[in-house]
Amino acid sequence: MTGTRYLVHGVFWDGQPAPGRGHDGGAPVMRLQSPSGDFLQLSLQPGARLGFQIVEQFRSCLGHLRVQSSVRRDHILCSTGAPAARGKQCERCFMLDESRLIHDFHRGGRVPPGLLDYLMQEHWLYVATFAGGSTKVGTASGPRKWNRLAEQGAVVARYVARAQDGRVVRILEDLVTAEAGLTQQVRSAAKTEALLQPLGEAELDALNAGHAGSVRGLLARTAVEGFTVADEQWIRPEQTSTLYSPAARHAYPHPLDNGRHGFDIAALSGTNALARLDGTDAAFVVNLGHLAARTIVLGDFASPVPAVQESLF
């Protein structure tokens, strides 16, 4: 096997928020770790070519996070390069990862000083709706209130509360789940499948507006302090509209745990790309999130086109 081996850390939307309709905002990339520990940011903008070969059958540990302050977090590489035992981490890195402590902070859990500084900054509560109509409640820190929803792959989202800190916003999140019945997680597979036949934008917007209105009504009656009710719509990246249009598209036909793959990216929503394969006009939805924690080699590869194309239509 020739070429540099890279460990895939995932898809990220960095950069500034979209300034308005018709703009992308951010810069979607696939973050790759080289053997030396350096990181390569591989562009996933429309028109980018992505070619790679999977070189390991197992997932490797991605290390852990140490939160230094509200604006700084350090990524610590796995000291042993161990296989992943818990999703994308070995047992040791999972226990050392400070980000996991976020979820118990509002229940009285203790956190290190750096993580406390992060949690005590402004946070936002949002209601997000995805291509199939699934809707969730979630939270985002002030600096990443736009990027968080871009990485989630929302079609429509509204911010419903502005909280003074991360403790208050998570109390509100649990309240909304308990009283309004909104989940805090939508499965990655469900997001991908929904993009094959997305609901109309007007229907999704009405669905999201209804849920957001109900949540605002609930928040207006609560005795929880330390927040204000908000009514602000999230502006999604313009390029994602290609994935939400009523055009024909198909599930990517090859598993991302082995083999060689190569395609052009026409659009990206969260971790889901609209891929154009060489030799066919058909468009495919591929969840690049499945590459996280896998080791790849970049190269001039091309994904095989399904032998019987008629079966796609």
Stockholm file with secondary structure:
# STOCKHOLM 1.0

chainA/1-313         MTGTRYLVHGVFWDGQPAPGRGHDGGAPVMRLQSPSGDFLQLSLQPGARLGFQIVEQFRSCLGHLRVQSSVRRDHILCSTGAPAARGKQCERCFMLDESRLIHDFHRGGRVPPGLLDYLMQEHWLYVATFAGGSTKVGTASGPRKWNRLAEQGAVVARYVARAQDGRVVRILEDLVTAEAGLTQQVRSAAKTEALLQPLGEAELDALNAGHAGSVRGLLARTAVEGFTVADEQWIRPEQTSTLYSPAARHAYPHPLDNGRHGFDIAALSGTNALARLDGTDAAFVVNLGHLAARTIVLGDFASPVPAVQESLF
#=GR chainA/1-313 SS CCSCEEEEEEEEEESCCCCSTTCCCSEEEEEEECTTSCEEEEECSTTCEEEEEECCSSCBCCCEEEECSSSCEEEECCSSCCBCSBTTBCHHHHHHCGGGGHHHHTTTCCCCHHHHHHHTSCEEEEEEECTTSCEEEEEEEGGGHHHHHHHHTCSEEEEEEEESSHHHHHHHHHHHHHHHCCBSCCCHHHHHHHTTSCCCHHHHHHHHHHHHHHHHHHHHHCCCCSEEEEEEECCCCGGGHHHHSSCCCEECSSCTTSSEEEEEEEEEETTEEEEECTTCCCEEEEEGGGGTTCEEEECSCCCCCCSCGGGGC
#=GC SS_cons         CCSCEEEEEEEEEESCCCCSTTCCCSEEEEEEECTTSCEEEEECSTTCEEEEEECCSSCBCCCEEEECSSSCEEEECCSSCCBCSBTTBCHHHHHHCGGGGHHHHTTTCCCCHHHHHHHTSCEEEEEEECTTSCEEEEEEEGGGHHHHHHHHTCSEEEEEEEESSHHHHHHHHHHHHHHHCCBSCCCHHHHHHHTTSCCCHHHHHHHHHHHHHHHHHHHHHCCCCSEEEEEEECCCCGGGHHHHSSCCCEECSSCTTSSEEEEEEEEEETTEEEEECTTCCCEEEEEGGGGTTCEEEECSCCCCCCSCGGGGC
//
